[in-house]
Amino acid sequence: MRCCAGRRNRAFVLVSAALAGILFFAGLAKPILVLEISSPSVLLPVAEGDLVVHTYVHSMYDAAVSEKFTIEQRRFRMFHLMTDCEACLAYLGLEKKDEPNVDLTFQEFGIPAASIGNHVIQAHGREIQLDTHEDRTGTIVVKLTQMSVLSYFARLIRG
């Protein structure tokens, strides 16, 4: 009888370890939403409802501009463009400063790397200064990407 109890204990430990391993790897395979910036190479996990702000200086009017987005259905939803420059608002086709004054939805946006606008992305308390190192198209790309936790950590390690 004693040998059977030992086998049951070993079987229980093996089954428990196997189950823990399955749950661990299932967690690593779970998809997450990531804000991805091409230059500098940044990956930042985000969630539905998160606020993302893109600030820059408009090159034509030398005016500070802030674009406010929320993450909705794995897309950026721009709901407010803030600036004190009336001419800049008119140039962008906006009639009012009050929030919300715009309603646009998109998966990604690009910023010309040659832009001198001091572009910054703010999310989760981080301020990410965008570099001037563009991709093949001459653009710094800001996009939302869905990837597994395992892929996220692998890309972080690779740099």
Secondary structure as UniProt FT lines:
FT   HELIX           2..29
FT   STRAND          31..37
FT   TURN            38..41
FT   STRAND          42..46
FT   TURN            48..49
FT   STRAND          51..58
FT   TURN            59..62
FT   STRAND          63..72
FT   TURN            73..74
FT   STRAND          75..82
FT   HELIX           86..91
FT   TURN            92..93
FT   STRAND          104..106
FT   STRAND          108..112
FT   TURN            113..114
FT   STRAND          120..123
FT   TURN            124..125
FT   STRAND          126..129
FT   TURN            136..137
FT   STRAND          139..148
FT   HELIX           149..158
//
